[in-house]
Every structure is written in structure tokens, then in C-alpha cells.
Amino acid sequence: MNTLLDNLNWRYATKKFDSSKKVSSENLNTLLEASRLTASSYGLQPYHIYVIENADIRTQLRKASYDQPQITDASHIIVLANKPTFDGTMIDDYIQNIMAIRGLSKDDLEGFSQTMKSTLLDLPDTQKNLWTSNQAYIVLGNLITVAAEIGIDTCPMEGFDKEQYNEILGLSDKGLNAAVVLAVGYRSSEDETQNYPKVRYSKEQIITHI
Ligand SMILES: Cc1cc2nc3c(=O)[nH]c(=O)nc-3n(C[C@H](O)[C@H](O)[C@H](O)COP(=O)(O)O)c2cc1C
């Protein structure tokens, strides 16, 4: 059986997907559950996860992604959309969810609610956007690793026009912003990139034990 490190060495940012191969609904469900189970600051999950299969939409998204072929050729496209701004409602909704799931009262959670509000609500929108986008990137990292563990190829992608994505997917109207994209599927045997040795700094260069 492959170890986690074998799988992380196996994975690479896939440039050419085999468009005839589809990720099964069971594997897709594993990926989406891994997204949902990803840790986030305070547990707020300030993002929404879009799974795009529709061919017409993907043709439009490819044009908004510097014509990168992964957008149309991968099995599925996952768009991680962060909340570029938010108010106390986002925190109140989260508190309601904790109350329902853990059977707690509003009073039980008042301190936690105030901590989140005092830390987050006065941030300028640029900081709110950065913070929620950072949370979405944690989902991205988790997805890449989980996909590798179950033998699914991915390409994380920042090479796209956010404004155009927001327009095509109707994200702005929902208070969302396209943060980062993950193409998922299966590598084409013709993708030469899979044979390239990994370029990484050595442990000595990048890790310091203190
Ligand atoms: C946030 C992020 C954005 C990326 N954007 C793109 C992209 O738009 N197109 C692409 O082909 N690769 C993209 N990559 C892939 C990186 O170039 C690749 O992960 C890196 O060179 C390391 O190689 P490896 O993933 O194959 O090991 C992106 C990677 C990350 C993590």
C-alpha cells in the first residue's frame, strides 16, 4: 500500500487531463466531505464550495482562465468562493448552528460570539477578504492531499480573472468571490509534466528546528 508521502510524490499539478475519465460520485463525495470537514478559524467556514460540471459554463470559465485546458478537460472543477466582506449575521448564523448541533443556549455561547465579533467585525474589507480567502485556501490544501490519497489528480489554479468568474457564476450577488480553483480528474498519459522531477527546497533549506 502506498504511504501518504508516496502519494504526495505521485501527485503533481496536472496540465493535461484525460477528458474521457470521470471521478465517480463516491470519490467526489469523499472530496466534498473532506472540504466540509476542513478546519477553519473559529470554525466559521466563511466560504462556499461550487462544483462545476456544466460544459457551457466551463467553456466560459476557460476563457476567463487564460485558456487553460484543465478547466474544460478535467472531470470536475471546484471553485472555492470566499466571503469578501461580512457582518454580524455570519457570526449569528454560526452561533445558531452550534446551538442546534450541540444543544447549547445563546447565553452559553455569548462570550464566544462577542470574541469573534470584536476580533472580526471592525476589520476593513480588504482584511476581511484576505482572511476569508485564507480560510478557503485551507480547503484547497486539504482537497489536494485527500485527492492524492484516493488516486485522483488535481491542478490548483489561481490563473483566472476573479471578476469574470464572479460574473459567470453569479457570485457577487450572493456575497461571494472566486478565491481559488481546483481542477480534479485523471491525468492524460500524454501529460509530460507527470515525468518531471519535483522541484522543492531541501529540508535543510526550508525547515528549521529550534
Ligand atoms: C494556489 C496555487 C495556484 C496555482 N495556479 C496554477 C494555475 O493557474 N495553472 C497551473 O497550471 N498551475 C497552477 N498551480 C500549480 C503550481 O505551479 C504547482 O503546484 C507548483 O509548481 C508545484 O508543482 P507540483 O504541484 O506539480 O508538485 C498553482 C498552484 C497553487 C498552489
The ligand as an SDF file (V2000), in Angstrom:
LIG
                    3D

 31 33  0  0  0  0  0  0  0  0999 V2000
   -2.5590   28.4330   -5.2640 C   0  0  0  0  0  0  0  0  0  0  0  0
   -1.9850   27.8010   -6.4880 C   0  0  0  0  0  0  0  0  0  0  0  0
   -2.2730   28.3130   -7.7490 C   0  0  0  0  0  0  0  0  0  0  0  0
   -1.8090   27.6920   -8.9010 C   0  0  0  0  0  0  0  0  0  0  0  0
   -2.2180   28.1520  -10.1340 N   0  0  0  0  0  0  0  0  0  0  0  0
   -1.9240   27.4000  -11.2410 C   0  0  0  0  0  0  0  0  0  0  0  0
   -2.5260   27.6940  -12.4860 C   0  0  0  0  0  0  0  0  0  0  0  0
   -3.3060   28.6290  -12.6510 O   0  0  0  0  0  0  0  0  0  0  0  0
   -2.2110   26.8920  -13.5430 N   0  0  0  0  0  0  0  0  0  0  0  0
   -1.3670   25.8190  -13.4230 C   0  0  0  0  0  0  0  0  0  0  0  0
   -1.1420   25.1210  -14.4260 O   0  0  0  0  0  0  0  0  0  0  0  0
   -0.7800   25.5160  -12.2420 N   0  0  0  0  0  0  0  0  0  0  0  0
   -1.0510   26.2650  -11.1510 C   0  0  0  0  0  0  0  0  0  0  0  0
   -0.5050   25.9290   -9.9280 N   0  0  0  0  0  0  0  0  0  0  0  0
    0.3850   24.7710   -9.8370 C   0  0  0  0  0  0  0  0  0  0  0  0
    1.8120   25.1050   -9.3470 C   0  0  0  0  0  0  0  0  0  0  0  0
    2.5390   25.7030  -10.3700 O   0  0  0  0  0  0  0  0  0  0  0  0
    2.4560   23.7990   -8.8500 C   0  0  0  0  0  0  0  0  0  0  0  0
    1.6910   23.2970   -7.7900 O   0  0  0  0  0  0  0  0  0  0  0  0
    3.8870   24.0110   -8.4000 C   0  0  0  0  0  0  0  0  0  0  0  0
    4.7200   24.3600   -9.4930 O   0  0  0  0  0  0  0  0  0  0  0  0
    4.4730   22.7740   -7.7120 C   0  0  0  0  0  0  0  0  0  0  0  0
    4.4270   21.6660   -8.5900 O   0  0  0  0  0  0  0  0  0  0  0  0
    3.5960   20.3360   -8.2950 P   0  0  0  0  0  0  0  0  0  0  0  0
    2.2830   20.7520   -7.7100 O   0  0  0  0  0  0  0  0  0  0  0  0
    3.4250   19.7210   -9.6520 O   0  0  0  0  0  0  0  0  0  0  0  0
    4.3750   19.4980   -7.3480 O   0  0  0  0  0  0  0  0  0  0  0  0
   -0.9480   26.5660   -8.7850 C   0  0  0  0  0  0  0  0  0  0  0  0
   -0.6280   26.0640   -7.5140 C   0  0  0  0  0  0  0  0  0  0  0  0
   -1.1600   26.6580   -6.3810 C   0  0  0  0  0  0  0  0  0  0  0  0
   -0.8570   26.0380   -5.0330 C   0  0  0  0  0  0  0  0  0  0  0  0
  1  2  1  0
  2  3  1  0
  2 30  2  0
  3  4  2  0
  4  5  1  0
  4 28  1  0
  5  6  2  0
  6  7  1  0
  6 13  1  0
  7  8  2  0
  7  9  1  0
  9 10  1  0
 10 11  2  0
 10 12  1  0
 12 13  2  0
 13 14  1  0
 14 15  1  0
 14 28  1  0
 15 16  1  0
 16 17  1  0
 16 18  1  0
 18 19  1  0
 18 20  1  0
 20 21  1  0
 20 22  1  0
 22 23  1  0
 23 24  1  0
 24 25  2  0
 24 26  1  0
 24 27  1  0
 28 29  2  0
 29 30  1  0
 30 31  1  0
M  END
$$$$
